[in-house]
Amino acid sequence: MESDAMRFRPNGSAGVTEEMSGNGSPLVLLSPDDVAKYLAKPKSWIYGNWRSQGIPFKKVGNALRCRQGDLNDWLDRQTP
């Protein structure tokens, strides 16, 4: 059975940006709030641990953003 985190779909909140990638598929950028919801972790944990845990954020201006695909790849690499 699929968990809530696996069914996560960005809802167009202020932190989520959708654009088209070069191959025509949507490119979804997640904010730290979105990543916290996706991982079911407190936002404070995301901010406190993103560097040490290697969560694939990029700085976009002063904001942190993460591609949904990169986050899924990172999550797949985590050991249980």
N, CA, C, O and CB atoms as a CASP TS submission, in Angstrom:
PFRMAT TS
TARGET T0000
AUTHOR 0000-0000-0000
METHOD Language model
MODEL 1
PARENT N/A
ATOM      1  N   MET     1       0.841  -1.192   0.000  1.00  0.00           N
ATOM      2  CA  MET     1       0.000   0.000   0.000  1.00  0.00           C
ATOM      3  C   MET     1       0.878   1.244   0.000  1.00  0.00           C
ATOM      4  O   MET     1       1.906   1.279   0.676  1.00  0.00           O
ATOM      5  CB  MET     1      -0.952   0.004   1.220  1.00  0.00           C
ATOM      6  N   GLU     2       0.496   2.224  -0.723  1.00  0.00           N
ATOM      7  CA  GLU     2       1.256   3.464  -0.881  1.00  0.00           C
ATOM      8  C   GLU     2       1.042   4.374   0.323  1.00  0.00           C
ATOM      9  O   GLU     2      -0.096   4.595   0.740  1.00  0.00           O
ATOM     10  CB  GLU     2       0.850   4.190  -2.180  1.00  0.00           C
ATOM     11  N   SER     3       2.134   4.907   0.888  1.00  0.00           N
ATOM     12  CA  SER     3       2.019   5.823   2.018  1.00  0.00           C
ATOM     13  C   SER     3       1.649   7.217   1.526  1.00  0.00           C
ATOM     14  O   SER     3       1.703   7.495   0.328  1.00  0.00           O
ATOM     15  CB  SER     3       3.335   5.866   2.822  1.00  0.00           C
ATOM     16  N   ASP     4       1.271   8.094   2.462  1.00  0.00           N
ATOM     17  CA  ASP     4       0.948   9.472   2.102  1.00  0.00           C
ATOM     18  C   ASP     4       2.138  10.165   1.460  1.00  0.00           C
ATOM     19  O   ASP     4       1.971  10.934   0.514  1.00  0.00           O
ATOM     20  CB  ASP     4       0.490  10.251   3.332  1.00  0.00           C
ATOM     21  N   ALA     5       3.340   9.902   1.965  1.00  0.00           N
ATOM     22  CA  ALA     5       4.529  10.548   1.407  1.00  0.00           C
ATOM     23  C   ALA     5       4.746  10.127  -0.042  1.00  0.00           C
ATOM     24  O   ALA     5       5.190  10.931  -0.861  1.00  0.00           O
ATOM     25  CB  ALA     5       5.768  10.209   2.247  1.00  0.00           C
ATOM     26  N   MET     6       4.436   8.873  -0.361  1.00  0.00           N
ATOM     27  CA  MET     6       4.637   8.409  -1.724  1.00  0.00           C
ATOM     28  C   MET     6       3.602   9.007  -2.670  1.00  0.00           C
ATOM     29  O   MET     6       3.844   9.100  -3.873  1.00  0.00           O
ATOM     30  CB  MET     6       4.580   6.889  -1.776  1.00  0.00           C
ATOM     31  N   ARG     7       2.451   9.412  -2.135  1.00  0.00           N
ATOM     32  CA  ARG     7       1.404   9.997  -2.965  1.00  0.00           C
ATOM     33  C   ARG     7       1.494  11.514  -3.013  1.00  0.00           C
ATOM     34  O   ARG     7       0.651  12.164  -3.632  1.00  0.00           O
ATOM     35  CB  ARG     7       0.042   9.582  -2.454  1.00  0.00           C
ATOM     36  N   PHE     8       2.496  12.084  -2.376  1.00  0.00           N
ATOM     37  CA  PHE     8       2.624  13.536  -2.298  1.00  0.00           C
ATOM     38  C   PHE     8       2.601  14.151  -3.686  1.00  0.00           C
ATOM     39  O   PHE     8       3.334  13.736  -4.583  1.00  0.00           O
ATOM     40  CB  PHE     8       3.911  13.927  -1.568  1.00  0.00           C
ATOM     41  N   ARG     9       1.767  15.118  -3.836  1.00  0.00           N
ATOM     42  CA  ARG     9       1.717  15.892  -5.073  1.00  0.00           C
ATOM     43  C   ARG     9       1.697  17.354  -4.674  1.00  0.00           C
ATOM     44  O   ARG     9       0.802  17.769  -3.938  1.00  0.00           O
ATOM     45  CB  ARG     9       0.464  15.514  -5.958  1.00  0.00           C
ATOM     46  N   PRO    10       2.650  18.150  -5.130  1.00  0.00           N
ATOM     47  CA  PRO    10       2.629  19.569  -4.795  1.00  0.00           C
ATOM     48  C   PRO    10       1.297  20.180  -5.207  1.00  0.00           C
ATOM     49  O   PRO    10       0.759  19.870  -6.270  1.00  0.00           O
ATOM     50  CB  PRO    10       3.798  20.310  -5.477  1.00  0.00           C
ATOM     51  N   ASN    11       0.778  21.044  -4.357  1.00  0.00           N
ATOM     52  CA  ASN    11      -0.562  21.578  -4.593  1.00  0.00           C
ATOM     53  C   ASN    11      -0.564  23.011  -5.103  1.00  0.00           C
ATOM     54  O   ASN    11      -1.586  23.694  -5.042  1.00  0.00           O
ATOM     55  CB  ASN    11      -1.360  21.506  -3.332  1.00  0.00           C
ATOM     56  N   GLY    12       0.579  23.468  -5.607  1.00  0.00           N
ATOM     57  CA  GLY    12       0.613  24.830  -6.118  1.00  0.00           C
ATOM     58  C   GLY    12       0.782  25.858  -5.019  1.00  0.00           C
ATOM     59  O   GLY    12       0.479  27.034  -5.224  1.00  0.00           O
ATOM     60  N   SER    13       1.265  25.437  -3.845  1.00  0.00           N
ATOM     61  CA  SER    13       1.491  26.389  -2.756  1.00  0.00           C
ATOM     62  C   SER    13       2.606  27.345  -3.150  1.00  0.00           C
ATOM     63  O   SER    13       3.266  27.154  -4.172  1.00  0.00           O
ATOM     64  CB  SER    13       1.842  25.653  -1.432  1.00  0.00           C
ATOM     65  N   ALA    14       2.808  28.354  -2.352  1.00  0.00           N
ATOM     66  CA  ALA    14       3.781  29.395  -2.680  1.00  0.00           C
ATOM     67  C   ALA    14       5.177  28.836  -2.895  1.00  0.00           C
ATOM     68  O   ALA    14       5.950  29.408  -3.664  1.00  0.00           O
ATOM     69  CB  ALA    14       3.817  30.432  -1.585  1.00  0.00           C
ATOM     70  N   GLY    15       5.525  27.730  -2.237  1.00  0.00           N
ATOM     71  CA  GLY    15       6.863  27.178  -2.349  1.00  0.00           C
ATOM     72  C   GLY    15       7.078  26.292  -3.554  1.00  0.00           C
ATOM     73  O   GLY    15       8.223  25.958  -3.862  1.00  0.00           O
ATOM     74  N   VAL    16       6.041  25.904  -4.240  1.00  0.00           N
ATOM     75  CA  VAL    16       6.173  24.964  -5.347  1.00  0.00           C
ATOM     76  C   VAL    16       6.117  25.713  -6.661  1.00  0.00           C
ATOM     77  O   VAL    16       5.209  26.509  -6.900  1.00  0.00           O
ATOM     78  CB  VAL    16       5.075  23.888  -5.292  1.00  0.00           C
ATOM     79  N   THR    17       7.093  25.451  -7.507  1.00  0.00           N
ATOM     80  CA  THR    17       7.143  26.071  -8.818  1.00  0.00           C
ATOM     81  C   THR    17       7.145  24.970  -9.855  1.00  0.00           C
ATOM     82  O   THR    17       7.915  24.016  -9.748  1.00  0.00           O
ATOM     83  CB  THR    17       8.388  26.990  -8.969  1.00  0.00           C
ATOM     84  N   GLU    18       6.300  25.090 -10.848  1.00  0.00           N
ATOM     85  CA  GLU    18       6.292  24.117 -11.936  1.00  0.00           C
ATOM     86  C   GLU    18       6.675  24.818 -13.230  1.00  0.00           C
ATOM     87  O   GLU    18       6.109  25.851 -13.588  1.00  0.00           O
ATOM     88  CB  GLU    18       4.904  23.434 -12.069  1.00  0.00           C
ATOM     89  N   GLU    19       7.637  24.241 -13.915  1.00  0.00           N
ATOM     90  CA  GLU    19       8.037  24.701 -15.232  1.00  0.00           C
ATOM     91  C   GLU    19       8.198  23.467 -16.095  1.00  0.00           C
ATOM     92  O   GLU    19       8.061  22.342 -15.613  1.00  0.00           O
ATOM     93  CB  GLU    19       9.355  25.552 -15.183  1.00  0.00           C
ATOM     94  N   MET    20       8.482  23.669 -17.336  1.00  0.00           N
ATOM     95  CA  MET    20       8.700  22.538 -18.224  1.00  0.00           C
ATOM     96  C   MET    20      10.196  22.300 -18.355  1.00  0.00           C
ATOM     97  O   MET    20      10.970  23.239 -18.541  1.00  0.00           O
ATOM     98  CB  MET    20       8.052  22.782 -19.612  1.00  0.00           C
ATOM     99  N   SER    21      10.594  21.039 -18.258  1.00  0.00           N
ATOM    100  CA  SER    21      11.991  20.695 -18.458  1.00  0.00           C
ATOM    101  C   SER    21      12.251  20.609 -19.957  1.00  0.00           C
ATOM    102  O   SER    21      11.335  20.782 -20.760  1.00  0.00           O
ATOM    103  CB  SER    21      12.353  19.356 -17.743  1.00  0.00           C
ATOM    104  N   GLY    22      13.474  20.348 -20.327  1.00  0.00           N
ATOM    105  CA  GLY    22      13.838  20.274 -21.728  1.00  0.00           C
ATOM    106  C   GLY    22      13.111  19.170 -22.489  1.00  0.00           C
ATOM    107  O   GLY    22      12.935  19.272 -23.703  1.00  0.00           O
ATOM    108  N   ASN    23      12.687  18.117 -21.792  1.00  0.00           N
ATOM    109  CA  ASN    23      12.011  17.017 -22.481  1.00  0.00           C
ATOM    110  C   ASN    23      10.491  17.145 -22.449  1.00  0.00           C
ATOM    111  O   ASN    23       9.786  16.215 -22.840  1.00  0.00           O
ATOM    112  CB  ASN    23      12.418  15.700 -21.866  1.00  0.00           C
ATOM    113  N   GLY    24       9.979  18.286 -21.989  1.00  0.00           N
ATOM    114  CA  GLY    24       8.546  18.530 -22.002  1.00  0.00           C
ATOM    115  C   GLY    24       7.806  18.079 -20.759  1.00  0.00           C
ATOM    116  O   GLY    24       6.602  18.310 -20.645  1.00  0.00           O
ATOM    117  N   SER    25       8.507  17.431 -19.811  1.00  0.00           N
ATOM    118  CA  SER    25       7.845  17.009 -18.576  1.00  0.00           C
ATOM    119  C   SER    25       7.931  18.141 -17.556  1.00  0.00           C
ATOM    120  O   SER    25       8.854  18.954 -17.611  1.00  0.00           O
ATOM    121  CB  SER    25       8.488  15.703 -18.011  1.00  0.00           C
ATOM    122  N   PRO    26       6.979  18.200 -16.628  1.00  0.00           N
ATOM    123  CA  PRO    26       7.010  19.292 -15.656  1.00  0.00           C
ATOM    124  C   PRO    26       8.204  19.179 -14.717  1.00  0.00           C
ATOM    125  O   PRO    26       8.544  18.086 -14.264  1.00  0.00           O
ATOM    126  CB  PRO    26       5.722  19.314 -14.850  1.00  0.00           C
ATOM    127  N   LEU    27       8.828  20.291 -14.430  1.00  0.00           N
ATOM    128  CA  LEU    27       9.930  20.375 -13.490  1.00  0.00           C
ATOM    129  C   LEU    27       9.350  20.985 -12.221  1.00  0.00           C
ATOM    130  O   LEU    27       8.925  22.140 -12.228  1.00  0.00           O
ATOM    131  CB  LEU    27      11.142  21.224 -14.061  1.00  0.00           C
ATOM    132  N   VAL    28       9.329  20.226 -11.143  1.00  0.00           N
ATOM    133  CA  VAL    28       8.716  20.680  -9.905  1.00  0.00           C
ATOM    134  C   VAL    28       9.823  21.031  -8.923  1.00  0.00           C
ATOM    135  O   VAL    28      10.687  20.207  -8.626  1.00  0.00           O
ATOM    136  CB  VAL    28       7.763  19.598  -9.314  1.00  0.00           C
ATOM    137  N   LEU    29       9.790  22.257  -8.423  1.00  0.00           N
ATOM    138  CA  LEU    29      10.733  22.695  -7.408  1.00  0.00           C
ATOM    139  C   LEU    29      10.010  22.778  -6.072  1.00  0.00           C
ATOM    140  O   LEU    29       8.977  23.436  -5.953  1.00  0.00           O
ATOM    141  CB  LEU    29      11.367  24.060  -7.784  1.00  0.00           C
ATOM    142  N   LEU    30      10.564  22.104  -5.070  1.00  0.00           N
ATOM    143  CA  LEU    30       9.949  22.053  -3.752  1.00  0.00           C
ATOM    144  C   LEU    30      10.655  22.998  -2.796  1.00  0.00           C
ATOM    145  O   LEU    30      11.878  23.134  -2.838  1.00  0.00           O
ATOM    146  CB  LEU    30       9.971  20.627  -3.204  1.00  0.00           C
ATOM    147  N   SER    31       9.897  23.641  -1.946  1.00  0.00           N
ATOM    148  CA  SER    31      10.443  24.475  -0.886  1.00  0.00           C
ATOM    149  C   SER    31      10.797  23.583   0.307  1.00  0.00           C
ATOM    150  O   SER    31      10.396  22.420   0.334  1.00  0.00           O
ATOM    151  CB  SER    31       9.430  25.592  -0.472  1.00  0.00           C
ATOM    152  N   PRO    32      11.532  24.096   1.286  1.00  0.00           N
ATOM    153  CA  PRO    32      11.782  23.308   2.502  1.00  0.00           C
ATOM    154  C   PRO    32      10.485  22.871   3.196  1.00  0.00           C
ATOM    155  O   PRO    32      10.431  21.779   3.762  1.00  0.00           O
ATOM    156  CB  PRO    32      12.635  24.116   3.476  1.00  0.00           C
ATOM    157  N   ASP    33       9.444  23.707   3.161  1.00  0.00           N
ATOM    158  CA  ASP    33       8.153  23.305   3.737  1.00  0.00           C
ATOM    159  C   ASP    33       7.598  22.079   3.023  1.00  0.00           C
ATOM    160  O   ASP    33       7.112  21.147   3.663  1.00  0.00           O
ATOM    161  CB  ASP    33       7.142  24.465   3.658  1.00  0.00           C
ATOM    162  N   ASP    34       7.673  22.084   1.688  1.00  0.00           N
ATOM    163  CA  ASP    34       7.179  20.954   0.904  1.00  0.00           C
ATOM    164  C   ASP    34       7.985  19.692   1.198  1.00  0.00           C
ATOM    165  O   ASP    34       7.422  18.604   1.323  1.00  0.00           O
ATOM    166  CB  ASP    34       7.233  21.278  -0.596  1.00  0.00           C
ATOM    167  N   VAL    35       9.314  19.842   1.310  1.00  0.00           N
ATOM    168  CA  VAL    35      10.174  18.695   1.597  1.00  0.00           C
ATOM    169  C   VAL    35       9.864  18.149   2.991  1.00  0.00           C
ATOM    170  O   VAL    35       9.845  16.934   3.185  1.00  0.00           O
ATOM    171  CB  VAL    35      11.670  19.088   1.488  1.00  0.00           C
ATOM    172  N   ALA    36       9.622  19.024   3.953  1.00  0.00           N
ATOM    173  CA  ALA    36       9.274  18.578   5.302  1.00  0.00           C
ATOM    174  C   ALA    36       7.989  17.746   5.282  1.00  0.00           C
ATOM    175  O   ALA    36       7.916  16.701   5.928  1.00  0.00           O
ATOM    176  CB  ALA    36       9.112  19.788   6.243  1.00  0.00           C
ATOM    177  N   LYS    37       6.994  18.202   4.555  1.00  0.00           N
ATOM    178  CA  LYS    37       5.744  17.443   4.443  1.00  0.00           C
ATOM    179  C   LYS    37       5.989  16.105   3.755  1.00  0.00           C
ATOM    180  O   LYS    37       5.481  15.075   4.197  1.00  0.00           O
ATOM    181  CB  LYS    37       4.685  18.252   3.669  1.00  0.00           C
ATOM    182  N   TYR    38       6.759  16.119   2.685  1.00  0.00           N
ATOM    183  CA  TYR    38       7.040  14.905   1.919  1.00  0.00           C
ATOM    184  C   TYR    38       7.745  13.866   2.779  1.00  0.00           C
ATOM    185  O   TYR    38       7.431  12.678   2.709  1.00  0.00           O
ATOM    186  CB  TYR    38       7.890  15.233   0.689  1.00  0.00           C
ATOM    187  N   LEU    39       8.704  14.318   3.595  1.00  0.00           N
ATOM    188  CA  LEU    39       9.478  13.401   4.426  1.00  0.00           C
ATOM    189  C   LEU    39       8.845  13.163   5.794  1.00  0.00           C
ATOM    190  O   LEU    39       9.351  12.359   6.577  1.00  0.00           O
ATOM    191  CB  LEU    39      10.876  13.932   4.605  1.00  0.00           C
ATOM    192  N   ALA    40       7.747  13.853   6.089  1.00  0.00           N
ATOM    193  CA  ALA    40       7.072  13.752   7.393  1.00  0.00           C
ATOM    194  C   ALA    40       8.047  14.072   8.525  1.00  0.00           C
ATOM    195  O   ALA    40       8.120  13.362   9.528  1.00  0.00           O
ATOM    196  CB  ALA    40       6.471  12.334   7.591  1.00  0.00           C
ATOM    197  N   LYS    41       8.790  15.155   8.336  1.00  0.00           N
ATOM    198  CA  LYS    41       9.744  15.638   9.325  1.00  0.00           C
ATOM    199  C   LYS    41       9.402  17.090   9.641  1.00  0.00           C
ATOM    200  O   LYS    41       8.809  17.783   8.815  1.00  0.00           O
ATOM    201  CB  LYS    41      11.218  15.500   8.813  1.00  0.00           C
ATOM    202  N   PRO    42       9.777  17.556  10.840  1.00  0.00           N
ATOM    203  CA  PRO    42       9.561  18.976  11.147  1.00  0.00           C
ATOM    204  C   PRO    42      10.413  19.861  10.238  1.00  0.00           C
ATOM    205  O   PRO    42      11.514  19.489   9.831  1.00  0.00           O
ATOM    206  CB  PRO    42       9.889  19.267  12.629  1.00  0.00           C
ATOM    207  N   LYS    43       9.882  21.022   9.936  1.00  0.00           N
ATOM    208  CA  LYS    43      10.624  21.979   9.109  1.00  0.00           C
ATOM    209  C   LYS    43      11.966  22.320   9.749  1.00  0.00           C
ATOM    210  O   LYS    43      12.957  22.519   9.046  1.00  0.00           O
ATOM    211  CB  LYS    43       9.798  23.263   8.893  1.00  0.00           C
ATOM    212  N   SER    44      12.004  22.387  11.076  1.00  0.00           N
ATOM    213  CA  SER    44      13.256  22.696  11.775  1.00  0.00           C
ATOM    214  C   SER    44      14.313  21.617  11.518  1.00  0.00           C
ATOM    215  O   SER    44      15.503  21.923  11.432  1.00  0.00           O
ATOM    216  CB  SER    44      13.002  22.837  13.288  1.00  0.00           C
ATOM    217  N   TRP    45      13.885  20.364  11.397  1.00  0.00           N
ATOM    218  CA  TRP    45      14.834  19.281  11.094  1.00  0.00           C
ATOM    219  C   TRP    45      15.398  19.466   9.691  1.00  0.00           C
ATOM    220  O   TRP    45      16.594  19.271   9.474  1.00  0.00           O
ATOM    221  CB  TRP    45      14.149  17.890  11.223  1.00  0.00           C
ATOM    222  N   ILE    46      14.559  19.836   8.748  1.00  0.00           N
ATOM    223  CA  ILE    46      15.016  20.048   7.368  1.00  0.00           C
ATOM    224  C   ILE    46      16.083  21.139   7.334  1.00  0.00           C
ATOM    225  O   ILE    46      17.159  20.944   6.768  1.00  0.00           O
ATOM    226  CB  ILE    46      13.825  20.429   6.444  1.00  0.00           C
ATOM    227  N   TYR    47      15.783  22.288   7.943  1.00  0.00           N
ATOM    228  CA  TYR    47      16.746  23.394   7.940  1.00  0.00           C
ATOM    229  C   TYR    47      18.021  23.040   8.699  1.00  0.00           C
ATOM    230  O   TYR    47      19.113  23.443   8.300  1.00  0.00           O
ATOM    231  CB  TYR    47      16.115  24.644   8.548  1.00  0.00           C
ATOM    232  N   GLY    48      17.890  22.298   9.780  1.00  0.00           N
ATOM    233  CA  GLY    48      19.053  21.967  10.600  1.00  0.00           C
ATOM    234  C   GLY    48      19.933  20.874  10.027  1.00  0.00           C
ATOM    235  O   GLY    48      21.100  20.764  10.404  1.00  0.00           O
ATOM    236  N   ASN    49      19.404  20.070   9.131  1.00  0.00           N
ATOM    237  CA  ASN    49      20.124  18.890   8.673  1.00  0.00           C
ATOM    238  C   ASN    49      20.305  18.757   7.167  1.00  0.00           C
ATOM    239  O   ASN    49      20.892  17.772   6.720  1.00  0.00           O
ATOM    240  CB  ASN    49      19.436  17.707   9.158  1.00  0.00           C
ATOM    241  N   TRP    50      19.832  19.695   6.375  1.00  0.00           N
ATOM    242  CA  TRP    50      19.872  19.486   4.927  1.00  0.00           C
ATOM    243  C   TRP    50      21.289  19.323   4.389  1.00  0.00           C
ATOM    244  O   TRP    50      21.519  18.523   3.482  1.00  0.00           O
ATOM    245  CB  TRP    50      19.200  20.639   4.226  1.00  0.00           C
ATOM    246  N   ARG    51      22.236  20.073   4.939  1.00  0.00           N
ATOM    247  CA  ARG    51      23.619  19.930   4.456  1.00  0.00           C
ATOM    248  C   ARG    51      24.224  18.607   4.902  1.00  0.00           C
ATOM    249  O   ARG    51      24.775  17.868   4.086  1.00  0.00           O
ATOM    250  CB  ARG    51      24.488  21.094   4.955  1.00  0.00           C
ATOM    251  N   SER    52      24.126  18.305   6.191  1.00  0.00           N
ATOM    252  CA  SER    52      24.753  17.090   6.718  1.00  0.00           C
ATOM    253  C   SER    52      24.111  15.818   6.175  1.00  0.00           C
ATOM    254  O   SER    52      24.788  14.801   6.030  1.00  0.00           O
ATOM    255  CB  SER    52      24.682  17.087   8.230  1.00  0.00           C
ATOM    256  N   GLN    53      22.828  15.860   5.875  1.00  0.00           N
ATOM    257  CA  GLN    53      22.131  14.686   5.341  1.00  0.00           C
ATOM    258  C   GLN    53      22.216  14.607   3.819  1.00  0.00           C
ATOM    259  O   GLN    53      21.870  13.585   3.225  1.00  0.00           O
ATOM    260  CB  GLN    53      20.672  14.708   5.771  1.00  0.00           C
ATOM    261  N   GLY    54      22.672  15.677   3.197  1.00  0.00           N
ATOM    262  CA  GLY    54      22.828  15.673   1.742  1.00  0.00           C
ATOM    263  C   GLY    54      21.526  15.833   0.980  1.00  0.00           C
ATOM    264  O   GLY    54      21.436  15.420  -0.176  1.00  0.00           O
ATOM    265  N   ILE    55      20.507  16.429   1.610  1.00  0.00           N
ATOM    266  CA  ILE    55      19.256  16.679   0.896  1.00  0.00           C
ATOM    267  C   ILE    55      19.584  17.624  -0.261  1.00  0.00           C
ATOM    268  O   ILE    55      20.208  18.662  -0.044  1.00  0.00           O
ATOM    269  CB  ILE    55      18.145  17.291   1.852  1.00  0.00           C
ATOM    270  N   PRO    56      19.178  17.286  -1.476  1.00  0.00           N
ATOM    271  CA  PRO    56      19.673  17.992  -2.668  1.00  0.00           C
ATOM    272  C   PRO    56      19.031  19.356  -2.944  1.00  0.00           C
ATOM    273  O   PRO    56      18.436  19.567  -4.001  1.00  0.00           O
ATOM    274  CB  PRO    56      19.468  17.130  -3.854  1.00  0.00           C
ATOM    275  N   PHE    57      19.158  20.272  -1.990  1.00  0.00           N
ATOM    276  CA  PHE    57      18.681  21.630  -2.199  1.00  0.00           C
ATOM    277  C   PHE    57      19.676  22.428  -3.031  1.00  0.00           C
ATOM    278  O   PHE    57      20.880  22.171  -3.005  1.00  0.00           O
ATOM    279  CB  PHE    57      18.432  22.323  -0.857  1.00  0.00           C
ATOM    280  N   LYS    58      19.159  23.379  -3.753  1.00  0.00           N
ATOM    281  CA  LYS    58      19.958  24.378  -4.478  1.00  0.00           C
ATOM    282  C   LYS    58      19.490  25.742  -4.005  1.00  0.00           C
ATOM    283  O   LYS    58      18.314  25.927  -3.691  1.00  0.00           O
ATOM    284  CB  LYS    58      19.813  24.231  -6.053  1.00  0.00           C
ATOM    285  N   LYS    59      20.395  26.680  -3.956  1.00  0.00           N
ATOM    286  CA  LYS    59      20.016  28.053  -3.622  1.00  0.00           C
ATOM    287  C   LYS    59      19.514  28.726  -4.893  1.00  0.00           C
ATOM    288  O   LYS    59      20.193  28.732  -5.920  1.00  0.00           O
ATOM    289  CB  LYS    59      21.220  28.847  -2.998  1.00  0.00           C
ATOM    290  N   VAL    60      18.330  29.284  -4.808  1.00  0.00           N
ATOM    291  CA  VAL    60      17.748  30.065  -5.897  1.00  0.00           C
ATOM    292  C   VAL    60      17.517  31.447  -5.297  1.00  0.00           C
ATOM    293  O   VAL    60      16.531  31.679  -4.597  1.00  0.00           O
ATOM    294  CB  VAL    60      16.392  29.412  -6.477  1.00  0.00           C
ATOM    295  N   GLY    61      18.440  32.358  -5.582  1.00  0.00           N
ATOM    296  CA  GLY    61      18.420  33.636  -4.877  1.00  0.00           C
ATOM    297  C   GLY    61      18.700  33.361  -3.408  1.00  0.00           C
ATOM    298  O   GLY    61      19.721  32.758  -3.075  1.00  0.00           O
ATOM    299  N   ASN    62      17.808  33.794  -2.527  1.00  0.00           N
ATOM    300  CA  ASN    62      17.951  33.528  -1.101  1.00  0.00           C
ATOM    301  C   ASN    62      17.143  32.323  -0.649  1.00  0.00           C
ATOM    302  O   ASN    62      17.113  32.012   0.542  1.00  0.00           O
ATOM    303  CB  ASN    62      17.537  34.736  -0.311  1.00  0.00           C
ATOM    304  N   ALA    63      16.500  31.652  -1.567  1.00  0.00           N
ATOM    305  CA  ALA    63      15.599  30.550  -1.212  1.00  0.00           C
ATOM    306  C   ALA    63      16.235  29.197  -1.522  1.00  0.00           C
ATOM    307  O   ALA    63      17.018  29.065  -2.462  1.00  0.00           O
ATOM    308  CB  ALA    63      14.264  30.686  -1.962  1.00  0.00           C
ATOM    309  N   LEU    64      15.887  28.207  -0.722  1.00  0.00           N
ATOM    310  CA  LEU    64      16.276  26.833  -0.995  1.00  0.00           C
ATOM    311  C   LEU    64      15.170  26.180  -1.811  1.00  0.00           C
ATOM    312  O   LEU    64      13.988  26.320  -1.496  1.00  0.00           O
ATOM    313  CB  LEU    64      16.545  26.046   0.325  1.00  0.00           C
ATOM    314  N   ARG    65      15.559  25.473  -2.853  1.00  0.00           N
ATOM    315  CA  ARG    65      14.605  24.736  -3.663  1.00  0.00           C
ATOM    316  C   ARG    65      15.215  23.376  -4.006  1.00  0.00           C
ATOM    317  O   ARG    65      16.433  23.231  -4.110  1.00  0.00           O
ATOM    318  CB  ARG    65      14.228  25.531  -4.956  1.00  0.00           C
ATOM    319  N   CYS    66      14.358  22.409  -4.175  1.00  0.00           N
ATOM    320  CA  CYS    66      14.791  21.050  -4.461  1.00  0.00           C
ATOM    321  C   CYS    66      13.922  20.489  -5.578  1.00  0.00           C
ATOM    322  O   CYS    66      12.699  20.615  -5.534  1.00  0.00           O
ATOM    323  CB  CYS    66      14.715  20.155  -3.189  1.00  0.00           C
ATOM    324  N   ARG    67      14.538  19.874  -6.575  1.00  0.00           N
ATOM    325  CA  ARG    67      13.769  19.205  -7.623  1.00  0.00           C
ATOM    326  C   ARG    67      13.156  17.942  -7.035  1.00  0.00           C
ATOM    327  O   ARG    67      13.815  17.210  -6.297  1.00  0.00           O
ATOM    328  CB  ARG    67      14.665  18.870  -8.864  1.00  0.00           C
ATOM    329  N   GLN    68      11.907  17.691  -7.362  1.00  0.00           N
ATOM    330  CA  GLN    68      11.216  16.527  -6.811  1.00  0.00           C
ATOM    331  C   GLN    68      11.929  15.237  -7.215  1.00  0.00           C
ATOM    332  O   GLN    68      12.052  14.317  -6.407  1.00  0.00           O
ATOM    333  CB  GLN    68       9.751  16.497  -7.281  1.00  0.00           C
ATOM    334  N   GLY    69      12.388  15.168  -8.438  1.00  0.00           N
ATOM    335  CA  GLY    69      13.100  13.976  -8.895  1.00  0.00           C
ATOM    336  C   GLY    69      14.395  13.746  -8.133  1.00  0.00           C
ATOM    337  O   GLY    69      14.727  12.610  -7.795  1.00  0.00           O
ATOM    338  N   ASP    70      15.138  14.834  -7.858  1.00  0.00           N
ATOM    339  CA  ASP    70      16.374  14.719  -7.084  1.00  0.00           C
ATOM    340  C   ASP    70      16.090  14.251  -5.658  1.00  0.00           C
ATOM    341  O   ASP    70      16.845  13.457  -5.096  1.00  0.00           O
ATOM    342  CB  ASP    70      17.114  16.063  -7.058  1.00  0.00           C
ATOM    343  N   LEU    71      14.996  14.748  -5.079  1.00  0.00           N
ATOM    344  CA  LEU    71      14.626  14.330  -3.733  1.00  0.00           C
ATOM    345  C   LEU    71      14.275  12.845  -3.715  1.00  0.00           C
ATOM    346  O   LEU    71      14.670  12.128  -2.795  1.00  0.00           O
ATOM    347  CB  LEU    71      13.445  15.166  -3.214  1.00  0.00           C
ATOM    348  N   ASN    72      13.542  12.381  -4.715  1.00  0.00           N
ATOM    349  CA  ASN    72      13.205  10.958  -4.797  1.00  0.00           C
ATOM    350  C   ASN    72      14.453  10.101  -4.965  1.00  0.00           C
ATOM    351  O   ASN    72      14.559   9.035  -4.358  1.00  0.00           O
ATOM    352  CB  ASN    72      12.242  10.705  -5.955  1.00  0.00           C
ATOM    353  N   ASP    73      15.399  10.558  -5.784  1.00  0.00           N
ATOM    354  CA  ASP    73      16.659   9.831  -5.950  1.00  0.00           C
ATOM    355  C   ASP    73      17.426   9.772  -4.634  1.00  0.00           C
ATOM    356  O   ASP    73      17.948   8.720  -4.264  1.00  0.00           O
ATOM    357  CB  ASP    73      17.522  10.491  -7.037  1.00  0.00           C
ATOM    358  N   TRP    74      17.495  10.905  -3.925  1.00  0.00           N
ATOM    359  CA  TRP    74      18.164  10.953  -2.628  1.00  0.00           C
ATOM    360  C   TRP    74      17.497   9.986  -1.654  1.00  0.00           C
ATOM    361  O   TRP    74      18.175   9.250  -0.938  1.00  0.00           O
ATOM    362  CB  TRP    74      18.147  12.387  -2.058  1.00  0.00           C
ATOM    363  N   LEU    75      16.180   9.992  -1.632  1.00  0.00           N
ATOM    364  CA  LEU    75      15.438   9.128  -0.726  1.00  0.00           C
ATOM    365  C   LEU    75      15.706   7.654  -1.042  1.00  0.00           C
ATOM    366  O   LEU    75      15.831   6.839  -0.128  1.00  0.00           O
ATOM    367  CB  LEU    75      13.933   9.431  -0.812  1.00  0.00           C
ATOM    368  N   ASP    76      15.792   7.314  -2.308  1.00  0.00           N
ATOM    369  CA  ASP    76      16.082   5.931  -2.708  1.00  0.00           C
ATOM    370  C   ASP    76      17.471   5.483  -2.240  1.00  0.00           C
ATOM    371  O   ASP    76      17.687   4.296  -1.995  1.00  0.00           O
ATOM    372  CB  ASP    76      15.978   5.790  -4.232  1.00  0.00           C
ATOM    373  N   ARG    77      18.404   6.415  -2.115  1.00  0.00           N
ATOM    374  CA  ARG    77      19.762   6.079  -1.699  1.00  0.00           C
ATOM    375  C   ARG    77      19.902   5.940  -0.184  1.00  0.00           C
ATOM    376  O   ARG    77      20.937   5.471   0.289  1.00  0.00           O
ATOM    377  CB  ARG    77      20.720   7.130  -2.200  1.00  0.00           C
ATOM    378  N   GLN    78      18.902   6.329   0.578  1.00  0.00           N
ATOM    379  CA  GLN    78      18.983   6.252   2.043  1.00  0.00           C
ATOM    380  C   GLN    78      18.853   4.806   2.485  1.00  0.00           C
ATOM    381  O   GLN    78      18.055   4.044   1.940  1.00  0.00           O
ATOM    382  CB  GLN    78      17.883   7.122   2.710  1.00  0.00           C
ATOM    383  N   THR    79      19.657   4.438   3.489  1.00  0.00           N
ATOM    384  CA  THR    79      19.575   3.077   4.016  1.00  0.00           C
ATOM    385  C   THR    79      18.512   3.011   5.091  1.00  0.00           C
ATOM    386  O   THR    79      18.327   3.966   5.845  1.00  0.00           O
ATOM    387  CB  THR    79      20.934   2.616   4.574  1.00  0.00           C
ATOM    388  N   PRO    80      17.810   1.887   5.168  1.00  0.00           N
ATOM    389  CA  PRO    80      16.739   1.766   6.162  1.00  0.00           C
ATOM    390  C   PRO    80      17.240   1.735   7.581  1.00  0.00           C
ATOM    391  O   PRO    80      16.443   1.636   8.514  1.00  0.00           O
ATOM    392  CB  PRO    80      15.944   0.538   5.904  1.00  0.00           C
TER
END
